[in-house]
Amino acid sequence: MSMLTPPGMGGQYRITGDKYPRMRRPRRRGRIVLAVVASTAAIGMVGWGTLQLIDVFTGGDEASAAGLKSDCGRGVSPSPSASGSAVAGAVPVPVPGKITVNVLNATTKAGLAKRTADELAKRGFKIGDVGNAAKEYDKKVKGTGILLGPSASLKTSLPVLGTQLGGAERRTDAARKGAEIDLIIGNAFKSLSPRATADKALTTLTSPKPTPTGTNRHC
């Protein structure tokens, strides 16, 4: 037996040369790699589960907010189908140049109808008759005035003329023919509304803001 042969290892394990077997465990690289992959997968699953729980308890607020910010960034309108006078159900109103106004003085102040008619003409209205009011109105109008027209003018030409004289009463006459309307000047009348105020009111009337279909409070 060679002196290099460990005790108890004879026979087939006899060492006859100058080399001897290394008594160590085989490397386990495969198991280490598998353990690392499994750990990584477990961490990923835990993270994903945490995100899902956050989403459940918050109701997806972050995603909703992101969507709203995205819409705001693109300039999405609250109601794309509604703009200006094309709002659903709205009655288009005529421009001042399409409205003929009869200016009638129901006060004792001379020349008031003529001055008012001239100012309305400067603001784009067509002028019809200018003179004194009929007996049923003469000296009987206590307010700033009465705007009188046919039934069809209630939501069209009367509101347009109303932008020029604040506080005027609006009336319609079903028996009245034609499209002309009357401005009957009352005792409380001093002047038409300032031009800037009237123009602003007219712009609002002819270009109403569309009604939002939803509430974008985050915009």
Secondary structure, DSSP 8 states (H G I E B T S, - for coil): --TTS-TT--GGG---SS----------HHHHHHHHHHHHHHHHHHHHHHHHHHHHHHTTHHHHHHHHHHHHHHT--S-TT--GGGSTT------GGG-EEEEEE-SS-TTHHHHHHHHHHHTT-EEEEEEE--TTTTTT--SSEEEEE-GGGTTTHHHHHHTTSTT-EEEE-TT--SS-EEEEE-TT------HHHHHHHHHHHHS-----SS--TT-
